[in-house]
Amino acid sequence: METIHNPDRFMADLRYVLSQGRKRIGLLIGAGAPMSIRLDADGKPHPAGTPLIPGVNELTAKVLSSLSGPHGVAANAIHVELGAKSNIESILSRVRLLQQALGSISISGMDGKQYETLAKSICAEIGKLVGPRLPQQRNPYNELVAWIGGTHRAHAVEIFTTNYDLLFEEAFEQARAAYFDGFSGGHAPFFDPVTVAGDDLPPRWSRLWKLHGSLGWAAENGAIVRRGGRESNELVYPDYLKYDLTQKQPYAALFERLKNFLLTPDTLILAIGFSFRDAHICAVLDETLAVNANTAVMAFQYQQLAQEECACRIAVDRPNLSVYAADGAVISGVPGTWVPGELPKNWAEIRASFWDKREADGAPVFLLGDFARFARFCALAQASDLMAAAAADPEASTASATAKEPALEGK
């Protein structure tokens, strides 16, 4: 017998949580987020335009094509050797390992010093591709920051991102909203692990944790500082860091913050644009969800459920991680197909925010795997909408009145 899940039930509950400001909420943002901003030839937002920042596969292809001579030969040889799991992050990790290990010994015609130069070239090219600024027109980042700042909160919203761009920073600053990214100071802000580990700042200060590094970070006298520019020399990836730099600041402190956040009772993390192919982040998720049954992760995935193998692999073992894909979901460890129920009164407009056609001639699908749709859903999650729907049809909001929904509470 095929299992079915009703998206109305779970989204009513989520809207209630998003509108209240009482729950401890984190966001896990991956490379799919900036792809939701598409620009036309004039640099203006357009649904059929080019992504503001390319996805990992396109980023990998563009960086590899930019390398020439011995650098191009070596990078492409690593790409071929890594096979199906190859991407620009794993390539850079391997380049840096060779940089450390080789010294004066040559592989593919290059010694350790030349691999160091190659790593810098790769970082510089990545910096060019992920360096575009946030459009001035209203966009998903503005809407998500508006939701974050639009509610009085008992706990700060914490954003954990693997992206190196400065789009969230720009969105917070455009909104004049306070945030803390782990750095203190004015002239050359330095990484402050003590403040990262604590909760001394007020809840209105959102937290922004760049797990893989960021544009603008630079190494000075053995420490990481944040410059005002868009330098890319300190983009670092976990495969390379596993036995080295993750033991140093700031990366150790940021991963520890993620772990401690997940171990805090009554915590909810919403993952969007994240592929679940990062082995180190997935290991933290798996370990902490096994220990803390009162934490929940909701993973909003763009593709069909069968294509989201990495997320589903964790979800079937950890019932407090739910996967919400286009055609189905894994909820409480049980895979199933989306089948909306009978349309409740005053619910049509709300349903359209998460369940509709992507293309005019297509079938309706679950939409929140698209970062733009997710941000709009959050921005529109107002308590007044739910209360009005509940007043008109109490049965339509039974999930929102339930404080122990498995998809949200991890129980």
N, C-alpha and C positions, 0 to 999 in steps of 0.2 A: 504493500500500500504506500503510495507516494505521499510524502509529508508536504504540507503547504503552510506558508507563513503569510499572515495578513499585515501588509506594511502600515495600514492605518493605525493599528493598535500600537505598534512600536514608535511610530513617529508622533502620535499624540502624547505619549509618555515623554519622548525626548523634548518636544516643544515645551512641555511643562517645566522640565528641568532647566532648559536653556533660559527660560523667562524669569526664573526665581532668584538666581544669584546666591543661593545658599550652598550648593554643592561645590566641592573642590573639582575643578575642571582643567584638564590639560589638552593640548592639541599636538598631535604628532604629524608634522607636515613634510611631505616628500616632494620629489621633482615634478610630480604631476600638477602641483598647484600653479606655478607660473605659466604653465602651458595653457591654462584656461583663459589667459589674456591674449587675445588675438588682434593683430594690428593690420590695417590695410597699407597700401603703398605710401600713403601720406602720414603714417604713424598714428592713425586714429583707430580706436577699438572697432572691430568688425567681426561678426561671427565666422565669416569665411576667410579671415585673414591668416597671417603667419603668427605662430606662437611668439610671445615676447622673448621667451628663453626656451631653447630647444630641450627636448627630453633627453634622457641618458643615451639612448641609441644614436640619435642624431648628433648629439654632442660628441660622442666617441668618433663617429665618422668624420665630422668636421675637424676635430683636433688631429686625427691621423692624417687626413689629407693635407693639413697645413705643414706637416713635417717633411723635410727633404734631406737628401744625402744620407749619411750614416745614421742620423737621428731617425729618419723615416724608415730605414731598413730595420733598425733595432726595434722600434716601437711596433711595427707591423709583424715582426717575428714573434714578439711577445703576445700580440693580439691573436695570432694563429695558434700559438702554443696553449693559450688559456682556453681556447675553444668556445663552447656555447656560453660559458659564464663570463666571457671577456667583456669589459666595459672600460671606460676611461679611468675609473677609480682603481680597478684591479690592475690595469696596465701601469698606472703611476705607482701603485704599491710595489709592483715587481721592479720597476725602474729604480726606486729608492732602495730596495733591498740589494740590488746589484751595485748601486752606488756605494753602499756601506761595505759590502762583502769583497769587492774585487780589488780595490787598491790599484796597483799597477798591472794586474792581470787583465787581459782583453777577452771579451766575449762579443761576438758579432762585430769585431773590429773596433770595440770601444772599451776603455778602461773605466775605473770608478769615477774619475774626474769628469770624463765625457758623459757618463750616465747622470751625474749631478747636473751638468748643463742641460741635458735632455729633460730632466725633471722640471727645471726652471722654465724651459720652453713650453712644456705641456701646461704648467700652471699659468703662464702668461697668456696662452691661447684660451684656456678655460676662462680666465678673467675677462677677456674680450667678449666671450659669448654669453657669460652670465652677468655682465655689467650694465645692461640697459636699465634706465631709470623707470620708476613707476609713472604711468601715464597721468596727466593732469585730470583727465576725465574720470568720472566715477567708475570704480572697478571693484572686483571682489575683495581685494585687500582692504580698501576703504570700508566696505560693508562689514567685513569681519571685525575690524577694529572698532567700528561704530557699535556693533553688538557688545564687544568686550567692555567698552567704556560707557554704555548706555544703561547699565544696571548697577545698583549699589550691591557690592559683593562682600561676602564674609571671608572669601579667600581669593587671592590673586589668580587670574588665569595664567597658566604657564604654557608657553609655546616651545616645543622641542622640534627643531628642524634640521634636516641634513643638507639643506640648501645653503649656498655660499653667497647668494645675491643679497641686496640690501632693500628688498621690496617691503618687508615688514617694518624695518626701521623708518623708511620714508612714509609709510602709511601712518604709523604712530605719530610722527612729527607733523605731517599734514593735519592730523586731527588734534594736535597739541595735547596728546595723551601721554602720560608718564609711563616709562618702561625701564627695566634694568636688564642689561645683557651680560653682567658679570664683570664689567670694567668700572673702575672708579678713577676720578681725576678729571682734569680739564685739558691741559696742554698735550699730554701724551697719556691718555687713560691706560691704566695697568690692570691686569686681571686680578680680581680680589676674591680668592677662594673662600675666605671666611664668610663674606656676605652671601656668596652663592649657596653655601651650606646652610645658612640660617634663614629665618623668616622675620627679620627685623623691620623690613620695609612694609608700609601699609598696603592693604589689598588693592587700592586703586593703582598701584604700580604693577603693571603686567610684567611678566618675566619672559625673556627671549633668549633661549639657549641654542647656540649654533654648534651642534654636535660634531660636525666635520670641519669646523673652521669657517672663516668668512673673508670676503673681500675686505681690505682695509686693515687686516691684522699683520703685524710685522714683529720680527724677533729682534730684540735689543738687549745686549748684555745677558743673554741666557733667559730672558723673560719675554712673554708676549704682550705687546701693547697694541692699542687700536688707534690707527691714524685716521685722518679725515678723508683720505683718498680711496681709491679702489684697487690698491695693490693686491696681487694674488699669490705672493710667494709663500704664504702660510696656509694654503689649502692642504689639508691633511686628511688621510683616509684611514679607517680603522684597521684594514688588513695590514697596512704598514706599521700602525701604531701598536699592534697587539702586544708585543713584548718590549716596546721601547717607549714611545711618547705617550701612550695612555697612562704610563706611570708618572707623567709629569703634568704640570698645569699648562693650559686650562682643561685639557681633554679628560683627564681622570676625574676632575671635579664635576664636569658636566654630565658624564656618564653616571657618576655616583648620585647626582641630583635626580636624574631620570629614575634610577633604581629606588631611591628613597621616596620619590613621589609616588611610585607604583606600590610601595609597601605601606603607604599611609591609608588607613581605613576610610571607606566611603569616598573613594576617588574614582573619577571617570575620565578616561582618555578617549578622545575622538581622533582617529587617524584618517587622513585624507591626502590623496596623491602619493601615498607611500606604498611601495611595491612588496614590502616584506622580504626583500632579497638581501638586506643588510644582516649578515649573520650575527654580528655583535649586538645590534639592537634587538634582534629577535631572541637572542639568548637571554638578554635582560628581561624581555617581556615574558618569556616562557618560565624563567626561574621565579620571578616575582608573582606572577599570576598563580603559580602552583602554591606559593607560600601564603598569599593573601587573597582569600576567596571573596573579600569585601571590596575589591577593586575590579572595575570592569573596563574593557576596551571595546569600542565600537569602531570597526574598520569599514570605511566607505570606499568601495572599489569600483572602478569605472567599467571594467570588462564583465563578461559573463562569468558566472560562478565557476564553471569548469576551467576557466583560464586563470583563476586566482588561486593556483595551487599552493603557493607559499603561505598566503594568509590562512587558507582553509586547513592546511596541515597543523597549524597551531590551534585553530578553533575547534577541531574535533577532539583534541586532547585537553584543551582548557576551556570549559564551558563558560567562563567569565570573559572570553574574547569572542565577540560576534562579528561575522563578516556579512556586510550588506552589499551585494553585487547587483548588476543590472537586472538579471532575470531570477535571482533567488538569493537565499541567505543561509548561513550556518548560525543558528541561535541555540544556545544551551547545548552545543555540541551536535546538534541535529541539522543536517543539510535539508533544504526544502525549496520549493518553487514559490515565487510570489503569486498570491491570488488575493487581490483586494476584495473586501466584503461589500455588502450592499452599501451604497453611498449614504452616509448619515446626513441628516438635515444640517445645512449651513457648513458643510465640510468640503464642498466641491473646490473652492478656491484654495483651501489649505492643501487638499490632496494634490492639486495641480503643481504645488511647489516641490513635491518629491516624487510624483508618479504621473508621467505624461510621455508623449512621443518625443524622441530626439529628432526624428526626421518626419516630414509631412506624411510620407507613405509608410512609415514604420509602425510597429506595435508599441504600445505603452511599456515603459521600463522604469525601474527605480533610478532616480536622477542624481542622488546626492554623491555619487562617485565622481561627479564633475565638481571641481573646487568652486567654480562660479555659482553653481546651483546650491552647493553647501553653504557658501557665505550668505547668499540671499535668504536661504532657509533660516539661518541663525539670526539675520537682521530682522526678519519678520516674525520671529518667535516672541510675540508679546503676550503677556498674561491675559490682556483684555480679550484677545481673539479666542483663547481657549475658554474663558469664562462665558463669553457670549455663546459659543457652540454648546457648552455644557448646559447652559440655561435653556437653550432651544431643544436639546436632545440629550438628556443625561446619559443615555447608554452609549453615546458616541464618544464620551470621554472617560469611560470606566478605567482605561489604562492610566490616564493622567492622574486619577485619584488614588492609584495604587502606589504605595511607597516602596514596594519590594518587587518591582518588575525585574525578572532575571536578566534581561538584556542590559539594564542599567546598573543594577546593584551587584551583579556577579554572583547571585545566589541561586 
